[in-house]
Amino acid sequence: MTKKRNRRKQTVSFDDRLQQAASDARQAAVNLPQGHERDGMLQRARQAEMARRINGWLASPGQPMPK
């Protein structure tokens, strides 16, 4: 018997989800004391922002590769 894959239609665009993830991580970092956990949340926010930029670059036709 094969297992059915969980398929879900996204109602929010990928760009918006990345922006929301970055915003949520930054807000969570504000409420944490300085330390490894806060640094991890800030890193997660930076990664989501970078993924958003890369996604925008990949989605735009004819754009030169960033240096």
DSSP file (Angstrom, degrees, kcal/mol; ACC not computed):
  #  RESIDUE AA STRUCTURE BP1 BP2  ACC     N-H-->O    O-->H-N    N-H-->O    O-->H-N    TCO  KAPPA ALPHA  PHI   PSI    X-CA   Y-CA   Z-CA
    1    1 A M              0   0    0      0, 0.0     2,-0.3     0, 0.0     0, 0.0   0.000 360.0 360.0 360.0 133.6    0.0    0.0    0.0
    2    2 A T        -     0   0    0      1,-0.0     2,-0.4     0, 0.0     0, 0.0  -0.637 360.0-122.0 -92.0 148.8    1.4    3.4   -0.9
    3    3 A K        -     0   0    0     -2,-0.3     2,-0.2     1,-0.0    -1,-0.0  -0.729  26.1-122.4 -89.3 134.5    1.3    6.3    1.4
    4    4 A K        -     0   0    0     -2,-0.4     2,-0.3     1,-0.1    -1,-0.0  -0.553  24.6-122.1 -77.5 139.5   -0.5    9.5    0.2
    5    5 A R        -     0   0    0     -2,-0.2     2,-1.0     1,-0.1    -1,-0.1  -0.592  22.4-117.1 -79.8 140.3    1.5   12.6    0.0
    6    6 A N        -     0   0    0     -2,-0.3     2,-0.5     2,-0.0    -1,-0.1  -0.682  38.8-173.1 -79.0 106.0    0.2   15.5    2.0
    7    7 A R        +     0   0    0     -2,-1.0     2,-0.4     2,-0.0    -3,-0.0  -0.867   5.9 179.0-106.5 134.2   -0.5   18.2   -0.6
    8    8 A R        -     0   0    0     -2,-0.5     2,-0.5     2,-0.0    -2,-0.0  -0.998  25.1-133.4-136.5 134.0   -1.5   21.6    0.4
    9    9 A K        -     0   0    0     -2,-0.4     2,-0.4     2,-0.0    -2,-0.0  -0.750  26.9-130.4 -85.2 129.9   -2.3   24.6   -1.8
   10   10 A Q        -     0   0    0     -2,-0.5     4,-0.1     1,-0.1     3,-0.0  -0.665  20.2-172.5 -82.5 130.5   -0.5   27.7   -0.5
   11   11 A T  S    S+     0   0    0     -2,-0.4     2,-0.4     2,-0.1    -1,-0.1   0.637  72.6  58.6 -95.0 -17.0   -2.7   30.7   -0.2
   12   12 A V  S    S-     0   0    0      1,-0.0     5,-0.0     2,-0.0    -1,-0.0  -0.916  93.9-108.0-114.3 139.5    0.1   33.2    0.6
   13   13 A S     >  -     0   0    0     -2,-0.4     4,-2.3     1,-0.1     5,-0.2  -0.188  24.6-115.8 -65.4 158.0    3.0   33.7   -1.8
   14   14 A F  H  > S+     0   0    0      1,-0.2     4,-2.4     2,-0.2     5,-0.2   0.891 116.6  53.9 -60.3 -41.1    6.4   32.4   -1.1
   15   15 A D  H  > S+     0   0    0      1,-0.2     4,-2.2     2,-0.2    -1,-0.2   0.912 109.5  47.3 -60.8 -44.2    7.8   35.9   -0.9
   16   16 A D  H  > S+     0   0    0      2,-0.2     4,-2.4     1,-0.2    -1,-0.2   0.879 110.6  52.0 -66.2 -38.0    5.2   36.9    1.6
   17   17 A R  H  X S+     0   0    0     -4,-2.3     4,-2.2     2,-0.2    -2,-0.2   0.893 110.3  48.5 -66.2 -38.7    5.9   33.8    3.7
   18   18 A L  H  X S+     0   0    0     -4,-2.4     4,-2.3     2,-0.2    -2,-0.2   0.908 111.6  49.8 -66.1 -41.1    9.6   34.5    3.7
   19   19 A Q  H  X S+     0   0    0     -4,-2.2     4,-2.2     1,-0.2    -2,-0.2   0.904 111.7  48.3 -63.3 -41.0    8.9   38.1    4.8
   20   20 A Q  H  X S+     0   0    0     -4,-2.4     4,-2.7     2,-0.2    -2,-0.2   0.885 109.9  52.2 -67.3 -38.8    6.7   36.9    7.6
   21   21 A A  H  X S+     0   0    0     -4,-2.2     4,-2.3     2,-0.2    -2,-0.2   0.909 111.0  47.2 -63.8 -41.9    9.2   34.4    8.8
   22   22 A A  H  X S+     0   0    0     -4,-2.3     4,-2.3     2,-0.2    -2,-0.2   0.915 113.5  48.2 -65.3 -42.8   11.9   37.1    8.9
   23   23 A S  H  X S+     0   0    0     -4,-2.2     4,-2.4     2,-0.2    -2,-0.2   0.915 112.0  48.9 -64.2 -43.6    9.6   39.4   10.8
   24   24 A D  H  X S+     0   0    0     -4,-2.7     4,-2.3     2,-0.2    -2,-0.2   0.903 111.7  49.3 -63.0 -41.9    8.5   36.7   13.3
   25   25 A A  H  X S+     0   0    0     -4,-2.3     4,-2.1     2,-0.2    -2,-0.2   0.906 111.6  48.5 -66.2 -41.6   12.2   35.8   14.0
   26   26 A R  H  X S+     0   0    0     -4,-2.3     4,-1.6     2,-0.2    -2,-0.2   0.911 111.9  49.3 -64.7 -41.2   13.2   39.4   14.5
   27   27 A Q  H  X S+     0   0    0     -4,-2.4     4,-1.0     1,-0.2    -2,-0.2   0.895 111.2  49.4 -65.4 -39.3   10.2   40.0   16.9
   28   28 A A  H  < S+     0   0    0     -4,-2.3     3,-0.3     1,-0.2     4,-0.3   0.872 108.4  54.1 -66.1 -36.2   11.1   36.8   18.8
   29   29 A A  H >< S+     0   0    0     -4,-2.1     3,-1.1     1,-0.2    -1,-0.2   0.831 100.6  60.1 -67.6 -32.1   14.7   38.0   19.1
   30   30 A V  H 3< S+     0   0    0     -4,-1.6    -1,-0.2     1,-0.2    -2,-0.2   0.865 104.9  49.6 -62.7 -35.0   13.7   41.3   20.6
   31   31 A N  T 3< S+     0   0    0     -4,-1.0    -1,-0.2    -3,-0.3    -2,-0.2   0.483  99.0  84.0 -84.4  -2.9   12.0   39.5   23.5
   32   32 A L  S <  S-     0   0    0     -3,-1.1     3,-0.1    -4,-0.3     2,-0.1  -0.728  80.1-116.4-102.0 149.6   15.1   37.3   24.2
   33   33 A P        -     0   0    0      0, 0.0     5,-0.4     0, 0.0     4,-0.1  -0.391  51.7 -77.5 -72.9 161.6   18.1   38.2   26.3
   34   34 A Q  S    S+     0   0    0      4,-0.1     2,-0.3     3,-0.1     3,-0.1  -0.343  87.9  86.1 -61.0 138.8   21.5   38.3   24.6
   35   35 A G  S  > S-     0   0    0      1,-0.1     4,-2.3    -3,-0.1     5,-0.2  -0.975  91.0 -49.0 159.2-168.6   22.9   34.8   24.0
   36   36 A H  H  > S+     0   0    0     -2,-0.3     4,-2.3     1,-0.2     5,-0.2   0.872 126.9  52.9 -65.5 -39.0   22.9   31.9   21.6
   37   37 A E  H  > S+     0   0    0      2,-0.2     4,-1.9     1,-0.2    -1,-0.2   0.919 111.3  46.0 -65.6 -42.4   19.2   31.6   21.3
   38   38 A R  H  > S+     0   0    0     -5,-0.4     4,-2.4     2,-0.2     5,-0.2   0.917 111.9  51.7 -65.4 -42.9   18.8   35.3   20.3
   39   39 A D  H  X S+     0   0    0     -4,-2.3     4,-2.2     1,-0.2    -1,-0.2   0.888 108.6  52.3 -60.7 -38.7   21.7   35.0   17.8
   40   40 A G  H  X S+     0   0    0     -4,-2.3     4,-2.2     2,-0.2    -1,-0.2   0.890 108.9  49.2 -64.2 -39.7   20.0   32.0   16.3
   41   41 A M  H  X S+     0   0    0     -4,-1.9     4,-2.0     2,-0.2    -2,-0.2   0.901 111.6  48.6 -67.5 -40.4   16.8   33.9   15.8
   42   42 A L  H  X S+     0   0    0     -4,-2.4     4,-2.3     2,-0.2    -2,-0.2   0.880 111.0  51.0 -66.1 -37.1   18.6   36.8   14.2
   43   43 A Q  H  X S+     0   0    0     -4,-2.2     4,-2.5     2,-0.2    -2,-0.2   0.900 108.0  52.3 -66.1 -39.9   20.5   34.5   11.9
   44   44 A R  H  X S+     0   0    0     -4,-2.2     4,-2.1     2,-0.2    -2,-0.2   0.892 109.5  50.0 -61.7 -39.7   17.1   32.8   10.9
   45   45 A A  H  X S+     0   0    0     -4,-2.0     4,-2.2     2,-0.2    -2,-0.2   0.924 110.9  48.4 -65.1 -44.3   15.8   36.3   10.1
   46   46 A R  H  X S+     0   0    0     -4,-2.3     4,-2.4     1,-0.2    -2,-0.2   0.893 110.7  51.7 -63.0 -39.3   18.8   37.1    7.9
   47   47 A Q  H  X S+     0   0    0     -4,-2.5     4,-2.5     2,-0.2    -1,-0.2   0.898 109.4  49.1 -65.2 -40.4   18.5   33.8    6.1
   48   48 A A  H  X S+     0   0    0     -4,-2.1     4,-1.9     2,-0.2    -1,-0.2   0.901 112.0  49.1 -66.0 -39.8   14.9   34.4    5.3
   49   49 A E  H  X S+     0   0    0     -4,-2.2     4,-2.0     2,-0.2    -2,-0.2   0.901 112.1  48.2 -65.6 -40.2   15.7   37.9    4.0
   50   50 A M  H  X S+     0   0    0     -4,-2.4     4,-2.6     2,-0.2    -2,-0.2   0.899 110.2  51.5 -66.9 -40.2   18.5   36.5    1.9
   51   51 A A  H  X S+     0   0    0     -4,-2.5     4,-2.5     1,-0.2    -1,-0.2   0.873 108.6  52.7 -63.1 -36.0   16.3   33.7    0.5
   52   52 A R  H  X S+     0   0    0     -4,-1.9     4,-2.1     2,-0.2    -2,-0.2   0.908 110.4  46.8 -65.8 -42.5   13.7   36.4   -0.4
   53   53 A R  H  X S+     0   0    0     -4,-2.0     4,-2.3     2,-0.2    -2,-0.2   0.921 113.5  48.0 -65.0 -43.7   16.4   38.4   -2.3
   54   54 A I  H  X S+     0   0    0     -4,-2.6     4,-2.7     2,-0.2    -2,-0.2   0.914 111.0  51.1 -64.1 -42.4   17.6   35.3   -4.1
   55   55 A N  H  X S+     0   0    0     -4,-2.5     4,-2.0     1,-0.2    -1,-0.2   0.904 110.6  49.0 -62.1 -41.3   14.0   34.3   -5.0
   56   56 A G  H  X S+     0   0    0     -4,-2.1     4,-1.1     2,-0.2    -1,-0.2   0.893 111.5  49.5 -64.2 -39.4   13.4   37.7   -6.4
   57   57 A W  H  < S+     0   0    0     -4,-2.3     3,-0.4     1,-0.2     6,-0.2   0.913 112.5  47.0 -65.7 -42.5   16.6   37.6   -8.4
   58   58 A L  H  < S+     0   0    0     -4,-2.7    -1,-0.2     1,-0.2    -2,-0.2   0.834 111.4  51.8 -68.6 -31.8   15.7   34.2   -9.8
   59   59 A A  H  < S+     0   0    0     -4,-2.0    -1,-0.2    -5,-0.2    -2,-0.2   0.683  92.0  85.9 -80.0 -17.7   12.1   35.2  -10.7
   60   60 A S  S >< S-     0   0    0     -4,-1.1     3,-0.9    -3,-0.4     2,-0.2  -0.745  77.5-134.2 -90.6 123.1   13.2   38.3  -12.6
   61   61 A P  T 3  S+     0   0    0      0, 0.0    -2,-0.1     0, 0.0    -3,-0.0  -0.487  80.7  11.0 -75.9 141.1   14.0   37.7  -16.2
   62   62 A G  T 3  S+     0   0    0      1,-0.2    -2,-0.0    -2,-0.2     0, 0.0   0.522  84.5 142.0  78.0   6.0   17.1   39.2  -17.8
   63   63 A Q    <   -     0   0    0     -3,-0.9    -1,-0.2    -6,-0.2     2,-0.1  -0.620  52.2-119.1 -80.5 137.7   18.7   40.4  -14.6
   64   64 A P        -     0   0    0      0, 0.0    -1,-0.1     0, 0.0     3,-0.1  -0.409  36.6 -93.8 -72.0 154.1   22.4   40.0  -14.4
   65   65 A M        -     0   0    0      1,-0.1     2,-0.0    -2,-0.1    -8,-0.0  -0.455  46.0-110.8 -66.8 134.1   23.9   37.8  -11.7
   66   66 A P              0   0    0      0, 0.0    -1,-0.1     0, 0.0    -3,-0.0  -0.335 360.0 360.0 -67.1 151.0   24.8   39.8   -8.6
   67   67 A K              0   0    0     -3,-0.1    -2,-0.1    -2,-0.0     0, 0.0   0.428 360.0 360.0 -95.6 360.0   28.5   40.2   -7.8
